[in-house]
């Protein structure tokens, strides 16, 4: 669902609605996904003020989720993917190096084989 939300506003809204019941305290990981979907909404709206509003709201939500669950590799990976894809003028790139190191050092602790492979593929140098 998350992958589809990167390409479709409808799928992004669907993901946000699906994750609505999950809060910061009840499930920081799902809250982190909701945060990323909120940031992705910026990609799907036209108004520059709406774009910035969605991005800032999602950024704040994601940082709060990471603050609650600092050692969650999946949350750190979500932030890393966002920071490596957003335009530099948004000034949301300060964690890239540390996040990448954390992710690489934590790869062997990830029990979900599919997630581990997704992360490995993402970290491969792009040509």
C-alpha positions in Angstrom: 0.0 0.0 0.0 2.8 2.4 0.9 4.5 1.8 -2.5 1.3 2.5 -4.3 0.8 5.7 -2.3 3.9 7.2 -3.9 2.3 7.1 -7.3 -1.4 7.7 -6.6 -3.2 10.4 -4.5 -6.2 8.0 -4.1 -3.9 5.2 -2.7 -2.2 7.8 -0.5 -5.5 8.9 1.0 -6.5 5.2 1.4 -3.3 4.5 3.3 -3.8 7.5 5.6 -7.4 6.4 6.3 -6.3 2.8 7.0 -3.7 4.0 9.5 -6.0 6.5 11.1 -6.7 4.3 14.2 -3.0 4.1 15.1 -1.5 6.8 17.2 1.9 7.7 18.3 1.6 5.9 21.7 -0.3 2.8 20.4 1.9 2.0 17.4 4.9 4.2 16.5 5.7 2.2 13.4 2.2 2.6 11.9 2.2 6.2 13.0 5.5 6.6 11.1 3.9 5.2 8.0 1.0 7.5 8.4 3.5 10.4 8.7 5.2 9.4 5.5 1.9 9.1 3.7 1.1 12.6 4.9 4.4 13.9 3.5 3.6 12.0 0.2 0.4 13.9 -0.1 2.6 17.0 -0.8 3.5 15.2 -4.1 -0.2 14.9 -5.0 -1.6 18.3 -4.4 -1.0 21.4 -6.5 -1.2 24.3 -4.1 2.3 25.2 -2.8 1.0 26.1 0.6 -0.8 22.7 0.9 2.3 20.9 -0.3 4.4 22.6 2.5 1.7 22.0 5.0 1.4 18.3 4.3 5.2 18.0 4.3 5.7 19.8 7.6 2.9 17.9 9.4 4.3 14.5 8.2 7.8 15.5 9.1 6.8 16.4 12.6 4.8 13.1 13.0 7.7 11.0 11.7 10.2 12.7 14.1 7.9 12.1 17.0 7.6 8.4 16.1 11.3 8.0 15.9 11.7 9.8 19.2 9.4 7.3 20.8 11.1 4.2 19.2 14.7 5.4 18.5 16.0 1.9 17.6 13.3 0.9 15.1 15.2 0.1 11.9 12.1 0.4 9.8 11.3 3.9 11.1 14.9 5.0 10.5 14.7 3.5 7.0 11.5 5.5 6.3 13.1 8.7 7.4 16.2 7.8 5.3 14.1 7.2 2.2 12.2 10.5 2.6 15.4 12.5 3.2 17.1 11.0 0.2 14.2 11.9 -2.0 12.9 15.3 -0.9 14.3 18.5 -2.6 17.2 20.0 -0.7 15.4 23.4 -0.2 13.1 21.7 2.3 16.2 21.3 4.5 15.3 17.8 5.7 18.5 15.9 5.0 20.5 16.2 8.2 20.1 12.5 9.3 21.1 10.7 6.1 24.6 9.7 7.0 23.8 8.5 10.5 20.6 6.8 9.4 22.4 4.9 6.7 25.1 3.7 9.1 22.4 2.7 11.6 20.5 0.8 8.9 23.6 -1.0 7.6 24.7 -2.0 11.1 21.1 -3.2 11.9 20.4 -5.2 8.8 21.1 -8.6 10.4 18.6 -7.8 13.2 15.7 -7.5 10.8 13.6 -10.6 11.0 11.3 -9.7 8.1 13.1 -11.2 5.1 11.1 -9.1 2.6 11.8 -5.9 4.5 15.5 -6.7 4.7 15.6 -7.2 0.9 13.8 -4.0 0.2 16.3 -2.1 2.4 19.3 -3.9 0.7 17.9 -3.0 -2.7 17.4 0.6 -1.7 20.9 0.9 -0.4 22.5 -0.5 -3.5 24.4 2.2 -5.5 22.2 3.5 -8.4 23.8 3.7 -11.8 
